[in-house]
Amino acid sequence: MNNNINKLDIEKLQQEIINIKKILLDYRVKQATKQPIKSHEIKKYKKELVRIITIEHQQIIKSNN
């Protein structure tokens, strides 16, 4: 998955960021309404979000140079 993320352009990375934020929002809603959730997946998605944001920033810096 990580290799695929590195090859995405900035627009697709931004779309992935939005998708992961939606997933995390769904988990927060489930937590608030006491629905069963897989808490380890929250951590996984948070790490993935930070990873994608980092790659996005690296690509922005590359394009400015």
C-alpha positions as CSV (number, residue, x, y, z in Angstrom):
1,M,0.0,0.0,0.0
2,N,2.8,2.4,0.9
3,N,4.4,2.0,-2.5
4,N,1.1,2.9,-4.2
5,I,0.7,6.0,-2.1
6,N,4.1,7.3,-3.1
7,K,3.1,7.2,-6.7
8,L,-0.2,9.1,-6.4
9,D,-0.3,12.8,-7.4
10,I,-1.3,15.5,-5.0
11,E,-5.0,15.6,-6.0
12,K,-5.4,11.9,-5.4
13,L,-3.5,12.2,-2.1
14,Q,-5.9,14.9,-1.0
15,Q,-8.8,12.6,-1.9
16,E,-7.3,9.8,0.2
17,I,-7.0,12.2,3.1
18,I,-10.6,13.1,2.8
19,N,-11.7,9.5,2.6
20,I,-9.7,8.5,5.7
21,K,-11.0,11.5,7.6
22,K,-14.6,10.3,6.8
23,I,-13.7,6.9,8.1
24,L,-12.3,8.3,11.3
25,L,-15.5,10.4,11.7
26,D,-17.6,7.3,11.3
27,Y,-15.6,5.6,14.0
28,R,-16.0,8.6,16.4
29,V,-19.8,8.5,15.8
30,K,-19.9,4.8,16.5
31,Q,-17.9,5.4,19.7
32,A,-20.2,8.1,20.8
33,T,-23.3,6.0,20.2
34,K,-21.7,3.0,22.0
35,Q,-21.7,0.8,18.9
36,P,-19.1,-1.9,18.7
37,I,-15.9,-0.8,16.9
38,K,-12.5,-2.2,16.3
39,S,-10.3,0.2,18.2
40,H,-7.1,-1.1,16.6
41,E,-8.4,0.2,13.2
42,I,-8.7,3.7,14.5
43,K,-5.0,3.7,15.3
44,K,-4.2,2.2,11.9
45,Y,-6.2,4.8,10.0
46,K,-4.6,7.7,12.0
47,K,-1.2,6.4,11.1
48,E,-2.2,6.1,7.5
49,L,-3.5,9.6,7.5
50,V,-0.3,11.0,8.9
51,R,1.7,9.0,6.4
52,I,-0.3,10.3,3.4
53,I,-0.1,13.9,4.7
54,T,3.7,13.6,5.0
55,I,4.0,12.2,1.4
56,E,1.7,15.1,0.2
57,H,4.0,17.7,1.8
58,Q,7.1,16.0,0.4
59,Q,5.6,16.2,-3.1
60,I,4.6,19.8,-2.7
61,I,8.2,20.7,-1.6
62,K,9.6,18.7,-4.6
63,S,7.3,20.6,-7.0
64,N,8.3,24.0,-5.7
65,N,12.0,23.3,-6.3
